[in-house]
Amino acid sequence: MAGREYVLRADLSAGTISRERIPERWRRRFLGGKGLGARYLYEELDAGTDPLGPENLLAFCIGPLSGYLPGETRYAAVTKSPLTGGFLDSYAGGAFAGRLVGSLDDCLALLVRGEADEPIRIVLEDGDGRIEPAETWGEDTVGTAEAYPDSGVACIGPAGERGVAYATIASDAGNHHAGRGGAGAVMGAKRLKAVVAGDDAPETLPELADLRARYEREYAEGDTGRWQAASETLESIDFANEVGALATEGWQRDRFEAADDIGIEAAEDAAVGREYPDREVPGGFEIETDEGTSVPRGATPMTLGAGLGLDEFDAVAELGGLCDRLGIDVISAGNAVAWAIRAVEAGRIDCELAFGDADGARSLIEAIATGSDGPCEAGVAKTLAQGVDAAASEYDTDGGIPTVKSMELPAYDPRAAVGMALAYATSDRGGCHRRARPIEWEAFAEDADAGERVAAVTVAQNTRSALWSFVADDFAGEPLWDDFGAEWFDALGYDYDSVDLRRIGERVWTLVRLFNAREGFDRAGDELPAAFSDPIPDGPAAGDRIDPEGFELLLDAYYAARGWNREGQPTRETLERLDLETAVDPETPVGNTPKIAPRTESNDDD
């Protein structure tokens, strides 16, 4: 394979940056992005590595098609998560991602290990890098970006500096985030304030101009392009409310009566413009707040609005902008506040908080990010900075906030779509809706069966694993699903067909499963919160629940489709089929028994 053949390796303890060639076998089998990041992480980390220790690896990865594909250029942040203790890959687009591609030149990744003595930044230009002091330690994400007006900047805010387990890596002055799972905390532990990309994004190659234009047109004219042009992801709250799957006031209800007041119509009324207005499919809605411009996505009104019982769009947008500046994940932050409110109601903690109280929510989010107590008794905010599971353990109450692998769930209630429950349970980075979203069709299906649910989840997981190794835009990359991007690889002179690329997606998903298995995750890590066996209390999906026995059968069927044993371990037969057998180290538990046969009983919920 020609093209990008190197990585930059930064050793912050030694204060050095060097270039090294990527093993050809790795480039061929894992491409870049998620796949290559996972390969380096699995190879170089020992089981039990402290996510906030100097030995953890943080990779800023692009792919062989980065800068060429339609839609936003994106990058992958890959590391071991301080929130879950497992594999983490988070993605962000925007101007920084494009400039990162230009600055890395013939490199596919910046690999960062070690820990600096003082706050530093890494400056990338012309396929090389240098380490410099960071004068912006203590600044929020907007202030840090403003310090480098002529460059692309990915940085952490106060939350990352203080090691909040769900701190983000923010780019474009906080308008884009590699969000979930705490990659920002890993940066903070390494005392890495920012990665600064000095070069411009690469221009579209002339020989790809027609191909790109055709794919962009196909996307813009398709269903996803049309709704994204109309509403970006803010339509998510309207959709979830319509089907009765919108977790409201700390997961106590599944419809929010004031959803229209914080949904797409409210955003349109408040917006001063759109990101990238000149594109055929523009970006998110820009909202002016008292502290600057914010670009809220769907998770903002869902988790910080409905989830906290807030019915004023301006207040919700301001909370989202606060999270952006602090560098903290909106989904985990919103769930943390909801947990605290429910713990107050249960008499477990003392805080000045209530649903519908925007000032109290703001005060607690600031306290979590900065290490103060805020509106709560001493210690609550600091404990919540390590996640809802940590708080539930400390104060002996789960607060009704569901997690999978210690990652707080987004506001789609899976009881309204059992396939979504399977997607959450089997997500490789914890409770995440981005790996597979079967709720988009299942909520309207009258008789979806176990086979359809399993197929929908596995296909989406494999496909996105491949596309995130390219690295492709989640939405504009949908036209690539038909041939897994084979046409693009052919245009650039790479020897792949759709079968090769489909197998790469499955290979990457399976390698991440091996990483998590080495960290101690097994079938128990794919469990759902017990509360989902209780019926939804109201709305269009009232009475829907997850039947525990039926879900176990569904999980069996998923493992069988994957070629894993009943404990969720890939079998040696599967590893041989995916050309992974030589990669596995002795510490990784592997299924030595044949894959399980799928059972035939019904996997449907009651």
Secondary structure, 3 states (H helix, E strand, C coil): CCCCCEEEEEECCCCEEEEEECCHHHHHHHCCHHHHHHHHHHHHCCCCCCCCCCCCCEEEECCCCCCCCCCCCCEEEEEECCCCCCEEEEEECCHHHHHHHHHHCCEEEEEEECCCCCCEEEEEECCEEEEEECCCCCCCHHHHHHCCCCCEEEECCHHHHCCCCCECEEECCCCEEECCCCHHHHHHHCCEEEEEECCCCCCCCHHHHHHHHHHHHHHHHCHHHHHHHHHHHHHHHHHHHHHCCECECCCCECCCCCHHHHCHHHHHHHEEEECCCCCCCCCCEEEEECCEEECCCCHHHHHHHHHHCCCCHHHHHHHHHHHHHHCECHHHHHHHHHHHHHHHHCCCCCECCCCCCHHHHHHHHHHHHHCCCCCECCCHHHHHCCCHHHHHHHHCCCCCCCEECCEECCCECHHHCHHHHHHHHHCCCCCCCCCCCCHHHHCCCCCCCHHHHHHHHHHHHHHHHHHHHHCCCCCCCHHHHHCCCHHHHHHCCCCCCHHHHHHHHHHHHHHHHHHHHHCCCCHHHHCCCHHHHCCCCCCCCCCCCCCHHHHHHHHHHHHHHHCECCCCCEEHHHHHHCCCCCCCCCCCCCECCCCCCCCCCCCCCC
